[in-house]
Amino acid sequence: MSHVEASEGCFHCQLPIPIEDEVIGTIEGEEQHFCCLGCKAVCEAIYDAGLEGFYQRTPDGTSLAPPPEIPTELALYDLDDVQAEFVGELGEERDIHLLIEGIHCAACVWLIEHTLNPVTGIISAQVNLSGKRLHVRWHNSAISLSQIIQRLGQIGYAAVPYDPEAAEGAIKKQNRHLLYRMAFAAFGMMNLMWISIALYAGASEGEFRSLFHWIGFALATPVLIYSGYPFYKGAWSGLRNMHLGMDLPIAIGATITYLYSLYITLSGSTVGEVYYDTVVNFLFVILVGRYLEAMSKRQAVAATQRLLDLQPRVATRLSRDGVEEVVPIRAIAVGELVLVKPGERVPVDGIVKMGESSIDEAMLTGESQAIDKQSGDSVSAGTINGAGALQVEVSGLLKNTALGRIISLVEEAQGSKAPIQCLADQIVPWFVAVTLALATLTFLYWVNSDFEIALLAATSVLIITCPCAFGLATPMSIAVASGLGAKYGILVKNGEVLETLSTINHVVFDKTGTLTEGGLSVVGIYTDREQWQEGDEQVSDSLVELMALLAAVERQSEHPTAESVVNWDETFNHLQTRYRCTDFKALPGLGVTGLVDEQQLTIGNLSLLERRQCQMSDGLEQHARQLDEQGIGWFRVAINDKETALIAVEDRIRPDAKALIGSLKAEGIAVTLLSGDRRRAAEAIAERLGGMEVIAEVLPEEKDQVISQLQSDGHRVAMVGDGVNDAPALVRADVGIAMGSGTDVSIASADIVLMSSELERVRLAIGLSRRALLTIRQNIGISITYNIIMVPLAMAAVVTPLVAAISMPLSSLAVIGNSARIRTLFKGVKVN
C-alpha cells in the first residue's frame, strides 16, 4: 500500500477521514492520521510485530476496510463445552477452523499467517482465501483460543468458529443477492428494449437520437454498476492476486462496449451506434447462467446439508430428580441423561440406562430392520427411536458423534482437490490469457474495415470463451461423487482418493468380518445315525434334544463356539426343552464339561476326549477329515465318555461375497484373500468364492508388510478390512476401505468408509471413482469442444455479444448436468 497524506485519507485503510473524528498516532517516529482508533490500533500492532511488509504486499490503490468488531465475551470460547462443538478433540493439542471477517486478498493471508505462526503455543496457521477460513492448531496449555481470536482482532480481523450451518446460510444469502442483481438487470433490459426498438425503427436518424441515447445511458449505467458488480469484483480480485480469473474477460467486454456507447452519446456522433442494450442483455443472460449454476451446484452438493438435517437441535435433559427440560444440544454435557421419546431422533451418542425400544439405524448402517435396544446397548445420534421411551447416558455430542464425524468427512471430501484438478487450476489462468490475446487479435483484424464490427467481435470473443466450464469440470464431479457416495453409505475422505481408486488393479480382502460375517455359526451336526447341514429345512427331534443338552453347558461359557451352539438352540429348538447344567468346568485350550440331566457331557477337541479316555467313533472321524478338507472347523461331543456327535462351526461367508469377487475378476482386477487363519481353511474359503490368491497365517501386525510387498511388485492396492485390527494395512494401501463400522479407528485409518456391511458397496465405490474420473475427462472435453467451435465463429464476427452471452453459461450448465449423471450409477441401489 502506498501510504498517503492525512488529507488523502486514513494511513491504514485510506478511507476519507471525518474532520471531527480524526485520530493522530506516531508510526516509526512520524505523525500519521487515522479515521478511527481501530485503524490506529491495528496499524500500531502490525508495525510493532515487524509485519509492515503487509502494506507493500497490498496492491496499490486498494482500500482496506476498517477493522471489524471483535466478538464480545471471548472467554466463552475457552470453555471446553463450547469448544466441543467446533474442536476435533479436546486434548492438549487442538485444532479449529475459524471464519474470518475482513480477509480480502493474498496480503491478508500473508499477514495472518506471519502474525500467528511465530506466536508461542501455535503449531500452525493456514488461511483458505476462497473460503475465508483459518485452520489453526495450538497447544491449549500455552495459549487459549480467545487469545488467538484477540490477536487476530489486533491486526484487523474478526474471527468466529466455523459453523457449517452458518456457511449454508451464507450460500443462501449469496444466491439471494445474485437473484436481486439478475432481476435488476431484467428490469433494465425490458426498458432498454423499447429504446432499441425506437432507434431501430428510425429514431436514430431523427432529432430524438441524442435523447434516446441519454435514456439508454441512464438505464444501462446503474445496471452495469449493480448487476455487473460481481464480475468487476472477481476480475479485480484476480488481478490483485496476480491471477487471471474467469470474470476478467466478461468485465472487459462489458466495459469496452459500454465506454464505446458512452463515447457516441457524449460526442453526438451520427456515424456510430450505441450498444447499451447489448451490455445489459448479456449481463442479464450471464447472471441467469450464474444463478442456475449456483442452484445446481448447491443441489448437487446438498448431501452435507441432508446429513446436518439428521442432527437434532434440541434434547430432553433429565435431572437427577427426574425433571424434564428441553435444551439445545450444546447445553448437554457428557454423562448427563437425556430422554428419547417414541418416534424422536436420538440427539446424542450414548448408552441406554433405562427402557426398551427398537432403533432404526438405516442412516448409519444400511440395516433396514430396526434393532432392539435395552439397558447397556449403545445408540447413535440421528437414528430414529421406535415405540418405546429410552433414558440415554450421553457419551458423544455434535461433532464427536458418529454422525458428526461423517459430516466432517463429507465436508472435507467436497472441499478437497484431486491431482487432476490442480492441473486444471493451473491451466485456467493461461486459458484466460489466450482469450484476451484472441480478442485483441480479432479487434486488430476487423478495426481497419469496421470499428463497430471489430468492437462487437472482440467483445463476443471475450464473452464466449468459457474457462468457467473448464474450472467447474473437476470440482463439480468430485462434489457430486462424494455427496452421492455419502447418500449411499460410501464415505470418501478426499478427491485424491477417488482418482487413486480409479487406478486400482489389485484388491486385498481381510477374511474375518469382511468376506465372512465375523461370528461363528453351527453349519453341521453329525452323529453315527443321522446328520443335519445348514440349509436343511427339517431337523429331527433327536438332534434338537442333543443340541439342547449342549446348550445347557455352553450357556455358562463365554467362548465364541459356545455362543454358536446357544444361538442354534434358540433358533431351532421347537421342543422348547431347557436343561440345567451342574458341575461346569472350562478347560482352556481344550473345551468344557458339565453334568446335564444326570449325563456327563464333554465338549471340545480331540485332546480333551483322549484325556478323558472316551470311546471314539470311526464314522465321526471320517466326517472330521472331510470338514478339514473343506476348511470348516469342528468340535467333538461325548456323552458319558462315549463320542456321540461332531459339530461343524464356521464363520459364514457373506451372501454377496462370491458375486463381488466374480465381478472384480471380470473387470481384470486381481483379488487376494489375506487371513491369519490356517492356510487350508483360508484356501477352502477362496475356493468357495470362485478362486483367488491366498496369503494365510499372517499376524495383524504383518498385514501391512504384505501390502507393501505387493506395492513394490508394481500393484496399485486397495485393502478392504473391518477397520479395527486391519488399521496398519488400511493406512499402507494406496486406498484403504473400511467395512461396516464407520466410526473411530476406521475413519482415522481408511480412505473410504462403507457404512453398510454389504460387500456390493466395494464394487460401487470402485465404480464411483471410475465414473467420477470419466466424468471429469468428459467435462474437460465438453469445455474444449465448445471453445473450439464457438471461438472461431466469434472471431469471424458471426456471433453477436448477446448470442455469446447466451452460449457461454450453456457450457457450464452442460458440465453441471453431465456431473449430475453420476447418480445413474446408483440406479436401483437402496439408499442407506
ZAVO-107436 format. One record per residue (C-alpha): x, y, z; residue number from 1; residue in three letters. Coordinates in steps of 0.25 Angstrom, whole numbers. Example, Ala and Ser with C-alpha at 12.3 -4.5 7.8 and 13.67 -1.06 7.14 Angstrom:
<sites>
    east   north      up     i    aa
      49     -18      31     1   ala
      55      -4      29     2   ser
</sites>
This chain:
<sites>
    east   north      up     i    aa
       0       0       0     1   met
       5      14      -3     2   ser
       4      22      10     3   his
      -4      35       8     4   val
      -4      49      14     5   glu
     -15      52      24     6   ala
     -23      60      14     7   ser
     -23      48       5     8   glu
     -29      38      15     9   gly
     -26      29      27    10   cys
     -12      24      28    11   phe
     -17       9      29    12   his
     -29       8      21    13   cys
     -29      20      12    14   gln
     -43      24      14    15   leu
     -47      38      16    16   pro
     -44      44      30    17   ile
     -56      52      36    18   pro
     -50      64      42    19   ile
     -57      63      55    20   glu
     -53      48      57    21   asp
     -38      49      52    22   glu
     -29      41      61    23   val
     -14      44      61    24   ile
      -3      34      64    25   gly
      12      32      63    26   thr
      17      21      54    27   ile
      32      19      53    28   glu
      35      33      59    29   gly
      25      40      49    30   glu
      12      46      51    31   glu
       1      39      44    32   gln
     -14      41      42    33   his
     -25      31      44    34   phe
     -40      30      42    35   cys
     -43      23      55    36   cys
     -36      17      68    37   leu
     -38       3      62    38   gly
     -29       6      50    39   cys
     -19      13      58    40   lys
     -18       1      68    41   ala
     -17      -9      56    42   val
      -6      -1      49    43   cys
       2       0      62    44   glu
       0     -15      64    45   ala
       5     -18      50    46   ile
      17      -9      52    47   tyr
      20     -14      66    48   asp
      21     -28      61    49   ala
      30     -24      50    50   gly
      20     -28      39    51   leu
      19     -15      32    52   glu
      22     -23      19    53   gly
       7     -25      19    54   phe
       5     -11      13    55   tyr
      16     -14       2    56   gln
       8     -26      -2    57   arg
      -5     -20      -2    58   thr
      -7     -15     -17    59   pro
      -7       0     -20    60   asp
     -20       7     -19    61   gly
     -26      -4     -11    62   thr
     -35       2       1    63   ser
     -35      -7      13    64   leu
     -48      -8      21    65   ala
     -47      -2      35    66   pro
     -45     -13      45    67   pro
     -58     -21      48    68   pro
     -63     -22      62    69   glu
     -57     -33      70    70   ile
     -66     -43      76    71   pro
     -70     -40      91    72   thr
     -69     -50     102    73   glu
     -57     -56      96    74   leu
     -55     -64     109    75   ala
     -66     -73     105    76   leu
     -58     -79      94    77   tyr
     -48     -84     104    78   asp
     -59     -93     111    79   leu
     -58    -108     107    80   asp
     -73    -109     106    81   asp
     -73     -98      95    82   val
     -61    -103      88    83   gln
     -66    -117      87    84   ala
     -75    -113      76    85   glu
     -64    -108      67    86   phe
     -51    -114      72    87   val
     -47    -128      67    88   gly
     -42    -134      81    89   glu
     -41    -127      94    90   leu
     -27    -131      97    91   gly
     -14    -123      99    92   glu
     -12    -121      84    93   glu
     -25    -115      78    94   arg
     -29    -110      64    95   asp
     -41    -102      59    96   ile
     -46     -95      46    97   his
     -49     -80      48    98   leu
     -58     -72      39    99   leu
     -50     -59      37   100   ile
     -57     -45      34   101   glu
     -49     -35      27   102   gly
     -40     -44      19   103   ile
     -40     -40       4   104   his
     -26     -43      -3   105   cys
     -13     -50      -2   106   ala
      -7     -39       6   107   ala
     -17     -43      17   108   cys
     -13     -57      16   109   val
       1     -53      18   110   trp
      -1     -44      30   111   leu
     -10     -54      37   112   ile
       0     -66      35   113   glu
      12     -58      39   114   his
       5     -52      51   115   thr
       1     -65      57   116   leu
      11     -75      53   117   asn
      22     -69      62   118   pro
      13     -68      74   119   val
      17     -77      85   120   thr
       7     -89      86   121   gly
       2     -88      72   122   ile
       7    -100      64   123   ile
       2     -96      50   124   ser
      -8     -86      44   125   ala
     -13     -87      29   126   gln
     -22     -78      22   127   val
     -32     -82      11   128   asn
     -34     -69       4   129   leu
     -46     -74      -5   130   ser
     -53     -80       7   131   gly
     -49     -68      17   132   lys
     -45     -79      27   133   arg
     -33     -80      36   134   leu
     -29     -94      41   135   his
     -21     -93      53   136   val
     -14    -103      62   137   arg
      -9     -99      76   138   trp
      -5    -104      90   139   his
     -16    -101      99   140   asn
      -7    -100     111   141   ser
       1     -90     105   142   ala
      -9     -81      98   143   ile
     -24     -80      99   144   ser
     -34     -79      87   145   leu
     -39     -66      92   146   ser
     -24     -60      91   147   gln
     -23     -65      77   148   ile
     -36     -58      73   149   ile
     -32     -46      81   150   gln
     -18     -46      73   151   arg
     -26     -46      60   152   leu
     -34     -35      65   153   gly
     -22     -26      68   154   gln
     -17     -27      53   155   ile
     -31     -24      48   156   gly
     -39     -37      46   157   tyr
     -51     -43      54   158   ala
     -51     -58      55   159   ala
     -62     -67      60   160   val
     -62     -83      60   161   pro
     -67     -88      46   162   tyr
     -81     -94      47   163   asp
     -86    -101      34   164   pro
    -100     -97      37   165   glu
     -95     -82      37   166   ala
     -88     -85      24   167   ala
    -100     -91      18   168   glu
    -107     -78      22   169   gly
     -96     -70      15   170   ala
     -98     -78       2   171   ile
    -113     -75       2   172   lys
    -110     -60       4   173   lys
    -100     -60      -7   174   gln
    -111     -67     -16   175   asn
    -121     -57     -12   176   arg
    -112     -45     -15   177   his
    -110     -52     -29   178   leu
    -125     -53     -31   179   leu
    -126     -38     -28   180   tyr
    -116     -34     -38   181   arg
    -122     -43     -48   182   met
    -136     -36     -46   183   ala
    -130     -22     -47   184   phe
    -123     -26     -60   185   ala
    -136     -31     -65   186   ala
    -143     -18     -62   187   phe
    -133     -10     -69   188   gly
    -133     -20     -81   189   met
    -148     -19     -83   190   met
    -148      -4     -83   191   asn
    -136      -3     -92   192   leu
    -143     -12    -101   193   met
    -153      -1    -104   194   trp
    -142       9    -107   195   ile
    -135      -1    -116   196   ser
    -148      -3    -124   197   ile
    -149      12    -125   198   ala
    -135      14    -130   199   leu
    -136       2    -140   200   tyr
    -150       8    -145   201   ala
    -143      21    -149   202   gly
    -141      29    -137   203   ala
    -126      28    -139   204   ser
    -128      37    -151   205   glu
    -136      48    -145   206   gly
    -136      59    -135   207   glu
    -138      50    -123   208   phe
    -126      41    -126   209   arg
    -118      48    -115   210   ser
    -130      47    -105   211   leu
    -131      33    -107   212   phe
    -116      31    -105   213   his
    -116      38     -92   214   trp
    -128      30     -87   215   ile
    -121      17     -91   216   gly
    -109      22     -83   217   phe
    -118      25     -71   218   ala
    -123      11     -71   219   leu
    -110       4     -74   220   ala
    -101      11     -64   221   thr
    -108       6     -51   222   pro
    -109      -8     -57   223   val
     -95      -8     -61   224   leu
     -91      -4     -47   225   ile
    -100     -12     -38   226   tyr
    -103     -25     -47   227   ser
     -88     -25     -52   228   gly
     -82     -23     -39   229   tyr
     -79     -38     -37   230   pro
     -71     -38     -50   231   phe
     -63     -26     -47   232   tyr
     -61     -31     -32   233   lys
     -56     -44     -37   234   gly
     -47     -38     -48   235   ala
     -41     -28     -39   236   trp
     -38     -39     -28   237   ser
     -31     -47     -38   238   gly
     -23     -36     -43   239   leu
     -19     -32     -29   240   arg
     -14     -46     -27   241   asn
      -7     -47     -40   242   met
     -17     -58     -45   243   his
     -25     -57     -57   244   leu
     -39     -60     -53   245   gly
     -51     -64     -61   246   met
     -58     -51     -58   247   asp
     -48     -43     -65   248   leu
     -52     -45     -80   249   pro
     -66     -42     -76   250   ile
     -63     -29     -69   251   ala
     -54     -25     -80   252   ile
     -65     -28     -91   253   gly
     -76     -21     -83   254   ala
     -67      -9     -80   255   thr
     -62      -7     -94   256   ile
     -76      -8    -101   257   thr
     -81       2     -90   258   tyr
     -70      12     -92   259   leu
     -71      12    -107   260   tyr
     -86      15    -106   261   ser
     -83      26     -96   262   leu
     -73      32    -106   263   tyr
     -84      32    -116   264   ile
     -94      38    -106   265   thr
     -85      49    -102   266   leu
     -79      53    -115   267   ser
     -93      53    -122   268   gly
     -86      45    -134   269   ser
     -96      41    -145   270   thr
     -87      31    -150   271   val
     -87      20    -139   272   gly
     -98      13    -131   273   glu
     -99      11    -116   274   val
    -100      -3    -110   275   tyr
    -105      -1     -96   276   tyr
    -116     -11     -99   277   asp
    -105     -21    -103   278   thr
     -97     -18     -90   279   val
    -110     -20     -81   280   val
    -115     -32     -89   281   asn
    -102     -40     -88   282   phe
    -101     -37     -73   283   leu
    -115     -42     -70   284   phe
    -112     -55     -78   285   val
     -99     -57     -71   286   ile
    -105     -55     -58   287   leu
    -117     -65     -61   288   val
    -106     -75     -64   289   gly
     -98     -72     -51   290   arg
    -111     -73     -43   291   tyr
    -115     -86     -50   292   leu
    -100     -91     -47   293   glu
    -101     -87     -33   294   ala
    -114     -94     -31   295   met
    -110    -106     -38   296   ser
     -97    -107     -30   297   lys
    -104    -105     -17   298   arg
    -113    -116     -21   299   gln
    -102    -125     -25   300   ala
     -94    -124     -12   301   val
    -106    -124      -3   302   ala
    -102    -137       4   303   ala
     -95    -130      15   304   thr
    -108    -122      18   305   gln
    -116    -134      18   306   arg
    -107    -140      28   307   leu
    -108    -128      36   308   leu
    -123    -129      36   309   asp
    -122    -142      43   310   leu
    -115    -136      55   311   gln
    -125    -132      65   312   pro
    -124    -117      70   313   arg
    -130    -120      84   314   val
    -131    -131      94   315   ala
    -140    -134     106   316   thr
    -130    -134     118   317   arg
    -134    -142     131   318   leu
    -129    -136     144   319   ser
    -126    -145     156   320   arg
    -140    -142     161   321   asp
    -146    -147     148   322   gly
    -150    -133     143   323   val
    -150    -132     128   324   glu
    -145    -120     122   325   glu
    -143    -117     107   326   val
    -130    -111     104   327   val
    -121    -108      92   328   pro
    -111    -119      89   329   ile
     -99    -111      92   330   arg
    -104    -109     106   331   ala
    -104    -124     109   332   ile
     -91    -130     116   333   ala
     -85    -143     114   334   val
     -90    -152     126   335   gly
    -104    -146     127   336   glu
    -117    -153     124   337   leu
    -126    -150     112   338   val
    -140    -155     110   339   leu
    -143    -160      96   340   val
    -158    -161      93   341   lys
    -165    -171      83   342   pro
    -163    -166      69   343   gly
    -152    -156      72   344   glu
    -138    -156      66   345   arg
    -127    -159      76   346   val
    -120    -146      79   347   pro
    -107    -151      84   348   val
     -98    -163      84   349   asp
     -99    -171      97   350   gly
    -103    -183     106   351   ile
    -117    -188     109   352   val
    -119    -187     124   353   lys
    -134    -190     125   354   met
    -145    -194     115   355   gly
    -146    -203     103   356   glu
    -149    -200      89   357   ser
    -145    -202      75   358   ser
    -136    -193      67   359   ile
    -136    -190      52   360   asp
    -121    -189      49   361   glu
    -122    -189      34   362   ala
    -116    -176      32   363   met
    -103    -181      39   364   leu
    -102    -196      36   365   thr
    -112    -198      24   366   gly
    -119    -209      32   367   glu
    -133    -208      28   368   ser
    -138    -215      40   369   gln
    -140    -208      53   370   ala
    -130    -212      64   371   ile
    -135    -215      78   372   asp
    -129    -207      89   373   lys
    -129    -209     104   374   gln
    -121    -205     116   375   ser
    -106    -205     113   376   gly
    -107    -204      98   377   asp
    -101    -192      90   378   ser
    -109    -183      82   379   val
    -105    -173      71   380   ser
    -109    -158      69   381   ala
    -118    -157      57   382   gly
    -124    -171      58   383   thr
    -140    -172      60   384   ile
    -146    -177      72   385   asn
    -157    -187      71   386   gly
    -169    -189      80   387   ala
    -162    -189      94   388   gly
    -156    -178     102   389   ala
    -141    -178     106   390   leu
    -133    -172     116   391   gln
    -119    -170     110   392   val
    -106    -166     117   393   glu
     -98    -157     108   394   val
     -85    -161     102   395   ser
     -83    -152      90   396   gly
     -89    -139      85   397   leu
     -89    -132      72   398   leu
     -76    -133      65   399   lys
     -72    -144      74   400   asn
     -83    -153      70   401   thr
     -83    -164      59   402   ala
     -92    -155      50   403   leu
     -83    -143      53   404   gly
     -71    -150      49   405   arg
     -78    -154      36   406   ile
     -82    -139      33   407   ile
     -67    -135      35   408   ser
     -62    -145      26   409   leu
     -72    -142      15   410   val
     -69    -127      16   411   glu
     -54    -130      15   412   glu
     -56    -138       3   413   ala
     -65    -128      -4   414   gln
     -54    -117      -1   415   gly
     -42    -125      -6   416   ser
     -35    -125     -19   417   lys
     -31    -137     -27   418   ala
     -18    -136     -35   419   pro
     -25    -134     -48   420   ile
     -32    -122     -42   421   gln
     -19    -116     -38   422   cys
     -14    -117     -53   423   leu
     -28    -111     -57   424   ala
     -26     -99     -47   425   asp
     -12     -97     -53   426   gln
     -17     -97     -68   427   ile
     -29     -87     -65   428   val
     -20     -74     -64   429   pro
     -14     -78     -77   430   trp
     -27     -80     -83   431   phe
     -32     -66     -79   432   val
     -19     -60     -85   433   ala
     -21     -67     -98   434   val
     -35     -62     -98   435   thr
     -30     -47     -96   436   leu
     -20     -49    -107   437   ala
     -30     -55    -117   438   leu
     -40     -43    -114   439   ala
     -28     -34    -117   440   thr
     -25     -40    -130   441   leu
     -39     -40    -134   442   thr
     -41     -26    -131   443   phe
     -28     -22    -139   444   leu
     -32     -31    -151   445   tyr
     -46     -24    -152   446   trp
     -43     -10    -148   447   val
     -38      -6    -162   448   asn
     -51      -9    -168   449   ser
     -61      -6    -158   450   asp
     -59      -1    -144   451   phe
     -72      -6    -139   452   glu
     -71     -20    -144   453   ile
     -57     -20    -138   454   ala
     -62     -16    -125   455   leu
     -74     -26    -125   456   leu
     -66     -37    -130   457   ala
     -55     -35    -119   458   ala
     -66     -34    -109   459   thr
     -72     -47    -114   460   ser
     -59     -54    -112   461   val
     -57     -49     -98   462   leu
     -71     -54     -94   463   ile
     -72     -67    -102   464   ile
     -59     -73     -97   465   thr
     -63     -81     -85   466   cys
     -52     -84     -75   467   pro
     -64     -86     -65   468   cys
     -67     -99     -71   469   ala
     -53    -103     -70   470   phe
     -51     -99     -56   471   gly
     -64    -106     -52   472   leu
     -60    -119     -59   473   ala
     -53    -125     -47   474   thr
     -59    -119     -34   475   pro
     -73    -122     -39   476   met
     -70    -136     -42   477   ser
     -63    -138     -28   478   ile
     -74    -131     -21   479   ala
     -85    -139     -27   480   val
     -78    -152     -26   481   ala
     -75    -150     -11   482   ser
     -89    -145      -8   483   gly
     -95    -157     -15   484   leu
     -85    -166      -8   485   gly
     -89    -161       5   486   ala
    -104    -163       2   487   lys
    -102    -177      -2   488   tyr
     -93    -180      10   489   gly
     -79    -179       3   490   ile
     -71    -168      11   491   leu
     -59    -163       3   492   val
     -49    -155      10   493   lys
     -44    -146      -2   494   asn
     -44    -144     -17   495   gly
     -30    -151     -18   496   glu
     -35    -164     -12   497   val
     -46    -164     -24   498   leu
     -35    -162     -34   499   glu
     -26    -173     -28   500   thr
     -37    -183     -26   501   leu
     -40    -182     -41   502   ser
     -26    -187     -44   503   thr
     -26    -199     -34   504   ile
     -23    -212     -41   505   asn
     -22    -221     -28   506   his
     -31    -223     -17   507   val
     -27    -230      -4   508   val
     -39    -234       5   509   phe
     -37    -238      20   510   asp
     -45    -250      23   511   lys
     -51    -250      36   512   thr
     -62    -239      37   513   gly
     -60    -235      23   514   thr
     -63    -247      13   515   leu
     -69    -254      25   516   thr
     -79    -249      35   517   glu
     -69    -249      47   518   gly
     -76    -259      56   519   gly
     -77    -274      57   520   leu
     -90    -282      54   521   ser
     -93    -296      54   522   val
     -93    -301      40   523   val
     -94    -316      42   524   gly
     -98    -327      53   525   ile
     -93    -341      51   526   tyr
     -96    -354      59   527   thr
     -94    -369      55   528   asp
    -109    -370      52   529   arg
    -112    -356      45   530   glu
    -107    -343      41   531   gln
    -112    -328      39   532   trp
    -105    -318      30   533   gln
    -108    -303      28   534   glu
    -119    -301      18   535   gly
    -127    -314      22   536   asp
    -141    -309      25   537   glu
    -144    -321      34   538   gln
    -137    -325      47   539   val
    -140    -337      55   540   ser
    -145    -337      69   541   asp
    -133    -345      74   542   ser
    -123    -335      69   543   leu
    -131    -324      75   544   val
    -131    -331      88   545   glu
    -116    -333      87   546   leu
    -113    -318      84   547   met
    -122    -315      96   548   ala
    -113    -323     105   549   leu
    -100    -316      99   550   leu
    -107    -302     100   551   ala
    -109    -304     115   552   ala
     -94    -306     117   553   val
     -90    -295     107   554   glu
     -98    -284     113   555   arg
     -88    -284     124   556   gln
     -76    -282     115   557   ser
     -72    -269     108   558   glu
     -65    -275      96   559   his
     -70    -271      82   560   pro
     -72    -286      79   561   thr
     -82    -287      91   562   ala
     -89    -275      86   563   glu
     -92    -282      73   564   ser
     -98    -294      80   565   val
    -107    -285      88   566   val
    -111    -277      76   567   asn
    -115    -290      69   568   trp
    -123    -296      80   569   asp
    -131    -283      81   570   glu
    -134    -283      67   571   thr
    -137    -298      64   572   phe
    -142    -303      78   573   asn
    -157    -305      75   574   his
    -158    -315      86   575   leu
    -156    -303      96   576   gln
    -147    -313     105   577   thr
    -138    -306     114   578   arg
    -128    -313     123   579   tyr
    -119    -308     135   580   arg
    -104    -311     136   581   cys
     -97    -314     149   582   thr
     -82    -317     151   583   asp
     -78    -308     140   584   phe
     -63    -307     137   585   lys
     -56    -299     126   586   ala
     -42    -305     122   587   leu
     -35    -294     114   588   pro
     -30    -299     100   589   gly
     -38    -312     101   590   leu
     -53    -310     104   591   gly
     -63    -311     115   592   val
     -70    -321     123   593   thr
     -83    -322     131   594   gly
     -94    -331     137   595   leu
    -107    -329     130   596   val
    -120    -338     133   597   asp
    -111    -348     140   598   glu
    -102    -349     128   599   gln
     -87    -345     127   600   gln
     -84    -336     115   601   leu
     -70    -334     109   602   thr
     -70    -323      98   603   ile
     -57    -319      92   604   gly
     -45    -324      83   605   asn
     -39    -338      81   606   leu
     -29    -336      92   607   ser
     -40    -334     103   608   leu
     -47    -346      99   609   leu
     -34    -354      99   610   glu
     -30    -349     112   611   arg
     -44    -354     118   612   arg
     -41    -367     111   613   gln
     -54    -366     103   614   cys
     -59    -377      93   615   gln
     -56    -371      79   616   met
     -65    -373      67   617   ser
     -59    -377      54   618   asp
     -71    -371      46   619   gly
     -69    -357      52   620   leu
     -54    -358      50   621   glu
     -57    -359      35   622   gln
     -66    -346      36   623   his
     -55    -339      43   624   ala
     -46    -342      31   625   arg
     -56    -337      21   626   gln
     -58    -324      29   627   leu
     -43    -322      30   628   asp
     -42    -323      15   629   glu
     -53    -312      13   630   gln
     -47    -303      23   631   gly
     -58    -304      33   632   ile
     -56    -304      48   633   gly
     -62    -314      57   634   trp
     -62    -319      71   635   phe
     -66    -333      77   636   arg
     -77    -337      87   637   val
     -76    -349      97   638   ala
     -88    -353     106   639   ile
     -84    -362     118   640   asn
     -70    -363     112   641   asp
     -75    -368      98   642   lys
     -73    -360      86   643   glu
     -87    -356      81   644   thr
     -86    -345      71   645   ala
     -77    -336      63   646   leu
     -82    -321      62   647   ile
     -77    -313      50   648   ala
     -76    -298      52   649   val
     -72    -287      42   650   glu
     -71    -272      41   651   asp
     -81    -271      30   652   arg
     -77    -265      16   653   ile
     -85    -253      13   654   arg
     -96    -256       3   655   pro
     -91    -245      -7   656   asp
     -76    -249      -6   657   ala
     -76    -258     -17   658   lys
     -83    -249     -27   659   ala
     -73    -237     -23   660   leu
     -61    -246     -25   661   ile
     -66    -250     -38   662   gly
     -69    -236     -43   663   ser
     -55    -231     -39   664   leu
     -48    -242     -46   665   lys
     -57    -240     -59   666   ala
     -52    -225     -59   667   glu
     -38    -230     -59   668   gly
     -35    -227     -44   669   ile
     -26    -237     -37   670   ala
     -32    -241     -23   671   val
     -25    -247     -11   672   thr
     -30    -253       2   673   leu
     -22    -248      14   674   leu
     -24    -256      27   675   ser
     -18    -260      40   676   gly
     -25    -274      39   677   asp
     -19    -287      35   678   arg
     -15    -288      21   679   arg
     -25    -299      18   680   arg
     -37    -292      24   681   ala
     -33    -279      16   682   ala
     -32    -287       3   683   glu
     -45    -294       5   684   ala
     -52    -281       7   685   ile
     -45    -276      -6   686   ala
     -49    -288     -14   687   glu
     -64    -286     -10   688   arg
     -63    -271     -14   689   leu
     -58    -275     -28   690   gly
     -43    -276     -26   691   gly
     -33    -265     -23   692   met
     -19    -263     -17   693   glu
     -18    -267      -3   694   val
      -8    -261       8   695   ile
     -11    -268      21   696   ala
      -5    -270      35   697   glu
      -2    -255      35   698   val
      -2    -247      48   699   leu
      -9    -234      49   700   pro
       4    -226      50   701   glu
       9    -233      38   702   glu
      -2    -230      29   703   lys
       4    -216      25   704   asp
      17    -223      21   705   gln
       9    -232      11   706   val
       2    -219       5   707   ile
      16    -213       4   708   ser
      22    -225      -3   709   gln
      10    -224     -13   710   leu
      12    -210     -16   711   gln
      27    -212     -18   712   ser
      23    -222     -29   713   asp
      16    -211     -36   714   gly
       2    -213     -32   715   his
      -8    -202     -28   716   arg
     -14    -208     -16   717   val
     -27    -205      -9   718   ala
     -29    -212       4   719   met
     -43    -216       9   720   val
     -44    -219      24   721   gly
     -52    -217      37   722   asp
     -45    -204      41   723   gly
     -40    -209      55   724   val
     -29    -219      54   725   asn
     -26    -216      40   726   asp
     -23    -201      42   727   ala
      -8    -202      39   728   pro
     -11    -209      25   729   ala
     -22    -199      22   730   leu
     -12    -188      24   731   val
      -1    -195      16   732   arg
     -10    -198       4   733   ala
     -12    -188      -8   734   asp
     -27    -188      -3   735   val
     -32    -193      10   736   gly
     -46    -197      10   737   ile
     -53    -200      24   738   ala
     -65    -208      25   739   met
     -77    -207      33   740   gly
     -73    -199      46   741   ser
     -72    -185      41   742   gly
     -66    -180      54   743   thr
     -53    -178      62   744   asp
     -42    -185      56   745   val
     -48    -188      43   746   ser
     -50    -173      40   747   ile
     -36    -170      45   748   ala
     -29    -181      37   749   ser
     -37    -183      24   750   ala
     -38    -174      12   751   asp
     -52    -179       9   752   ile
     -62    -184      20   753   val
     -74    -192      16   754   leu
     -86    -190      26   755   met
     -92    -203      21   756   ser
     -87    -217      23   757   ser
     -92    -220       9   758   glu
     -80    -224       0   759   leu
     -87    -219     -12   760   glu
     -83    -205      -7   761   arg
     -68    -208     -10   762   val
     -71    -210     -25   763   arg
     -80    -198     -24   764   leu
     -68    -190     -18   765   ala
     -59    -194     -29   766   ile
     -70    -191     -40   767   gly
     -72    -178     -34   768   leu
     -57    -174     -35   769   ser
     -56    -178     -49   770   arg
     -69    -171     -53   771   arg
     -64    -158     -46   772   ala
     -51    -159     -54   773   leu
     -58    -162     -67   774   leu
     -68    -150     -64   775   thr
     -56    -141     -61   776   ile
     -50    -144     -74   777   arg
     -63    -143     -81   778   gln
     -66    -129     -75   779   asn
     -52    -124     -79   780   ile
     -55    -130     -93   781   gly
     -68    -122     -93   782   ile
     -61    -109     -90   783   ser
     -50    -111    -100   784   ile
     -60    -115    -111   785   thr
     -69    -103    -108   786   tyr
     -58     -93    -109   787   asn
     -52    -100    -122   788   ile
     -66     -98    -129   789   ile
     -70     -84    -123   790   met
     -58     -76    -122   791   val
     -55     -76    -137   792   pro
     -69     -73    -140   793   leu
     -68     -61    -131   794   ala
     -54     -57    -137   795   met
     -61     -57    -151   796   ala
     -72     -47    -145   797   ala
     -83     -58    -148   798   val
     -87     -58    -133   799   val
     -92     -45    -126   800   thr
     -89     -42    -112   801   pro
    -103     -45    -108   802   leu
    -102     -59    -114   803   val
     -89     -61    -108   804   ala
     -95     -57     -94   805   ala
    -106     -68     -96   806   ile
     -96     -78    -101   807   ser
     -85     -76     -90   808   met
     -94     -81     -78   809   pro
     -99     -93     -86   810   leu
     -85    -100     -86   811   ser
     -85     -98     -71   812   ser
     -99    -104     -69   813   leu
     -95    -115     -78   814   ala
     -83    -118     -69   815   val
     -92    -118     -57   816   ile
    -103    -127     -64   817   gly
     -92    -137     -68   818   asn
     -87    -137     -54   819   ser
    -101    -140     -49   820   ala
    -101    -152     -58   821   arg
     -92    -159     -48   822   ile
    -105    -162     -40   823   arg
    -109    -172     -51   824   thr
     -98    -182     -45   825   leu
    -107    -184     -33   826   phe
    -120    -187     -41   827   lys
    -127    -197     -33   828   gly
    -118    -197     -21   829   val
    -124    -195      -7   830   lys
    -121    -182       0   831   val
    -115    -184      14   832   asn
</sites>
